[in-house]
């Protein structure tokens, strides 16, 4: 097998099925369409915000 064939075969598994992912600022009301790294960032920000609010008001 040639190297080009192996590379294209390997990356064919990375093809995503379904709707394309978007940046969270392009569609802020649909978290299911966000890119994975934006979901992670949003979760981390919400976690930190709730911790801060909980410690500030309790």
N, C-alpha and C positions, 0 to 999 in steps of 0.2 A: 504494500500500500504506500502511496505517496504521502508526504507530510501534509499537503493541502487537503487531501481526502480525509485524513484523520482529524484535522482541525475543523473542517466543515461538519463532519459527523458529530464531533464532540459538542459543538455549539448549537446543533440542531435541537438538542434537548432543552436549551434555554429559551426556546420560543414560547412566548406567553399566549395563553388562550383567554378569550374574554375581552372585556373593554380595556382600552389603554388607561394606564395610570396617569394622573395629572398632579400638578403642584397644588397644595392645599389652598393657596390664595386664588387659584383659578376656579375652584368649585368648593368653597368653604362649608357648604351645607351637606356634602356627600362624602363622609369619611371613608366609605367603602371604595371610592375611586382614587383616594390619595396614594401617593407613592409610599412604600414601606418606611423609608427613613423619615418621612413627614409624620406618619402615624406615631413612630417611636418618639419623635421630638414633641409632638402634641401630648402624648401620655406623660412624658417626663415633666413638661411644663405644668400640666394639670396636677400632677402628684405634688410638685413643689409648691404650687399655689395653695392647694388644700392643706398642706402641712403648715405653711406660713399663716393662713387664716385660722387654723385650729390653734396654733400656739399663740397668736396675737389676741384672740378673743376668749380663751379659756383660762 
